[in-house]
Amino acid sequence: MTVIGIHTPETAAERKIESVRRKVKDNHIEYPNLVDNAGKNWATWDNRIWPCTYLIDQKGNVRYRWDGELNFNGVKGHQIMRKKIEELLAEKE
């Protein structure tokens, strides 16, 4: 399994690379994080809501997408996505 984060800033302050690096470190994020200051990746994926989470299978197909905070208003998004990840990992190629 590979995890990649892509940071697309909402504000001018969020465009500062050093600030992003500090937040990644402060939050103990160990996976790679790209910075999409121009919003090109954001536009390519047709994102409209921060954050968006995608699960992509071994063949490169987007299998699941979650728009917004995973646990907003008591929704158990982390549990739902964890189950989806387990399903994808269990698939045979």
Backbone bond lengths (Angstrom), bond angles and torsions (degrees), N, CA, C in turn:
res aa  C-N    CA-C-N  psi(-1)  N-CA   C-N-CA  omega(-1)  CA-C   N-CA-C  phi
1 M - - - 1.444 - - 1.529 107.80 -
2 T 1.324 115.62 139.91 1.454 122.24 178.21 1.517 108.82 -124.73
3 V 1.318 116.24 134.29 1.459 122.13 177.08 1.519 107.55 -117.58
4 I 1.328 115.23 132.24 1.457 121.48 176.78 1.522 107.45 -133.51
5 G 1.322 116.89 132.67 1.454 121.23 175.17 1.514 109.68 -102.78
6 I 1.319 116.07 142.10 1.459 120.95 175.24 1.520 107.21 -126.71
7 H 1.317 115.51 115.25 1.460 121.94 -178.11 1.524 109.60 -93.44
8 T 1.324 116.05 117.32 1.460 121.57 172.94 1.522 106.62 -113.22
9 P 1.314 117.70 114.06 1.467 120.51 -173.45 1.526 112.90 -69.94
10 E 1.324 114.34 145.56 1.465 121.42 173.25 1.527 110.70 -93.66
11 T 1.330 117.17 -28.44 1.459 121.32 -175.87 1.527 109.71 -126.51
12 A 1.319 116.21 165.26 1.468 121.55 178.72 1.526 110.97 -60.70
13 A 1.321 117.48 -38.85 1.465 120.99 -179.82 1.524 111.67 -62.42
14 E 1.324 117.10 -31.19 1.469 120.90 -178.94 1.524 112.40 -77.31
15 R 1.313 118.14 -2.79 1.473 122.02 178.72 1.525 112.30 -84.88
16 K 1.319 117.56 -12.63 1.460 121.59 -176.62 1.531 110.03 -76.66
17 I 1.324 114.30 117.50 1.463 120.65 -175.83 1.527 111.39 -58.32
18 E 1.316 117.25 -42.48 1.471 119.30 -178.89 1.527 111.52 -62.66
19 S 1.320 117.08 -35.57 1.471 120.35 177.14 1.529 110.77 -65.71
20 V 1.313 116.02 -41.47 1.470 120.46 178.23 1.518 109.63 -63.51
21 R 1.320 116.93 -46.01 1.473 120.65 179.07 1.531 111.20 -58.73
22 R 1.319 115.95 -41.66 1.466 120.54 179.99 1.539 110.82 -64.20
23 K 1.324 116.66 -43.96 1.470 120.47 179.13 1.522 111.39 -64.31
24 V 1.328 116.93 -40.19 1.464 120.91 177.47 1.528 109.25 -60.36
25 K 1.316 116.09 -46.31 1.466 120.66 179.41 1.531 111.37 -65.70
26 D 1.330 117.48 -46.58 1.465 121.55 -179.04 1.522 112.46 -60.88
27 N 1.337 116.32 -31.88 1.465 120.84 -178.77 1.525 112.59 -95.04
28 H 1.340 116.34 8.63 1.471 122.24 176.79 1.531 112.09 55.22
29 I 1.321 116.05 38.81 1.461 121.28 177.72 1.516 107.51 -83.06
30 E 1.327 116.37 122.15 1.461 120.32 -173.57 1.525 113.40 -106.43
31 Y 1.318 117.95 -10.72 1.459 119.64 179.21 1.530 109.89 -85.81
32 P 1.339 117.51 159.61 1.467 120.21 -179.43 1.527 111.47 -62.59
33 N 1.322 115.37 143.59 1.457 121.98 177.78 1.518 109.38 -129.66
34 L 1.301 116.25 123.35 1.451 122.43 176.55 1.525 108.20 -95.25
35 V 1.313 116.66 154.51 1.457 120.81 177.14 1.530 107.88 -115.28
36 D 1.322 115.74 120.98 1.463 123.52 -177.02 1.527 109.31 -107.91
37 N 1.340 116.44 65.72 1.463 120.36 -177.26 1.531 112.78 -61.92
38 A 1.313 117.77 -30.58 1.465 120.86 -179.09 1.531 112.19 -82.15
39 G 1.327 117.08 -12.26 1.461 120.34 179.03 1.518 114.40 75.41
40 K 1.321 117.40 15.62 1.475 120.24 -178.13 1.526 111.81 -68.19
41 N 1.316 116.45 -43.96 1.465 118.96 178.17 1.532 109.65 -64.39
42 W 1.315 116.09 -43.22 1.466 123.06 177.79 1.536 110.33 -52.83
43 A 1.329 115.94 -49.20 1.468 121.01 -178.35 1.529 111.75 -68.22
44 T 1.332 116.64 -39.48 1.463 120.47 -179.34 1.526 111.27 -59.73
45 W 1.318 116.84 -39.95 1.464 121.60 -179.39 1.527 112.08 -85.26
46 D 1.326 117.21 -1.10 1.469 122.86 179.51 1.523 111.41 58.81
47 N 1.327 115.67 39.82 1.467 120.34 178.72 1.522 110.20 -72.51
48 R 1.319 115.59 146.57 1.462 121.75 177.33 1.523 111.77 -131.57
49 I 1.326 117.04 -14.63 1.457 122.27 -173.84 1.523 109.02 -130.57
50 W 1.353 116.38 137.90 1.465 121.57 173.66 1.507 107.41 -93.17
51 P 1.266 120.48 139.59 1.461 126.98 -22.29 1.523 110.30 -83.30
52 C 1.309 115.86 171.50 1.469 122.88 171.27 1.519 107.09 -122.77
53 T 1.315 115.02 139.45 1.458 120.73 179.38 1.520 107.90 -122.25
54 Y 1.316 115.64 131.95 1.460 121.69 179.84 1.516 109.47 -121.68
55 L 1.315 116.12 140.48 1.460 121.69 169.83 1.517 106.78 -113.34
56 I 1.318 114.94 123.78 1.461 121.92 -175.71 1.521 107.85 -117.17
57 D 1.330 116.61 131.85 1.461 120.12 -176.61 1.527 111.92 -78.43
58 Q 1.306 115.35 -180.00 1.470 121.32 -175.81 1.523 112.74 -64.04
59 K 1.321 117.17 -20.95 1.466 121.09 -179.93 1.524 112.17 -93.11
60 G 1.328 117.21 -0.83 1.454 120.97 178.19 1.514 114.47 91.71
61 N 1.327 117.11 10.78 1.464 121.27 179.20 1.525 110.92 -89.91
62 V 1.327 116.68 135.06 1.466 120.36 174.59 1.520 107.06 -72.08
63 R 1.327 115.23 119.69 1.464 120.05 -177.66 1.519 112.43 -103.68
64 Y 1.328 116.79 -30.87 1.462 120.59 -179.88 1.522 109.01 -144.86
65 R 1.316 114.83 146.79 1.461 121.34 177.55 1.526 107.57 -138.02
66 W 1.326 115.06 137.95 1.460 121.01 177.06 1.518 107.60 -127.16
67 D 1.313 117.03 120.77 1.455 121.67 178.56 1.520 109.40 -99.14
68 G 1.322 116.07 127.00 1.455 121.18 177.40 1.518 113.10 97.20
69 E 1.322 113.89 -179.47 1.469 121.04 -179.60 1.531 109.69 -61.89
70 L 1.308 116.08 137.74 1.468 119.92 -177.28 1.528 113.20 -66.20
71 N 1.313 117.08 -31.14 1.463 119.15 -176.74 1.523 112.65 -118.87
72 F 1.309 117.66 30.96 1.468 122.03 -179.18 1.528 110.72 -68.01
73 N 1.317 115.35 132.51 1.474 122.05 178.05 1.530 113.31 56.26
74 G 1.321 116.35 35.93 1.456 120.28 174.89 1.518 115.75 81.53
75 V 1.323 117.31 0.35 1.464 119.36 176.68 1.522 107.78 -66.22
76 K 1.296 117.18 140.21 1.468 122.27 -177.44 1.533 111.26 -91.48
77 G 1.318 115.85 54.49 1.456 120.98 -176.43 1.507 114.82 -59.85
78 H 1.334 117.48 -39.33 1.466 119.30 178.47 1.519 110.53 -60.89
79 Q 1.311 117.75 -42.05 1.467 121.30 179.14 1.525 110.92 -65.94
80 I 1.322 115.91 -42.47 1.466 120.05 -180.00 1.524 110.30 -62.86
81 M 1.325 116.82 -47.22 1.464 120.17 -179.04 1.524 111.64 -67.80
82 R 1.321 117.55 -36.62 1.471 119.87 176.91 1.533 110.17 -60.24
83 K 1.329 116.32 -41.76 1.472 120.28 178.48 1.524 110.31 -63.95
84 K 1.328 117.10 -41.90 1.468 121.05 178.66 1.534 110.62 -63.39
85 I 1.329 117.02 -40.10 1.468 120.97 177.27 1.516 109.95 -61.84
86 E 1.323 117.09 -46.01 1.465 120.73 178.95 1.518 111.10 -60.28
87 E 1.324 117.42 -40.03 1.464 120.90 177.43 1.525 111.16 -61.77
88 L 1.319 116.77 -44.60 1.460 119.82 179.41 1.523 111.78 -65.96
89 L 1.327 116.71 -40.83 1.470 119.75 179.65 1.527 111.68 -66.09
90 A 1.312 117.18 -27.86 1.470 121.23 -178.97 1.521 112.62 -79.20
91 E 1.315 117.39 -16.16 1.463 120.29 -178.30 1.526 110.77 -68.39
92 K 1.315 114.19 143.47 1.473 120.15 173.29 1.501 107.60 -88.36
93 E 1.319 115.90 148.44 1.462 119.11 -179.64 1.490 112.74 -73.59
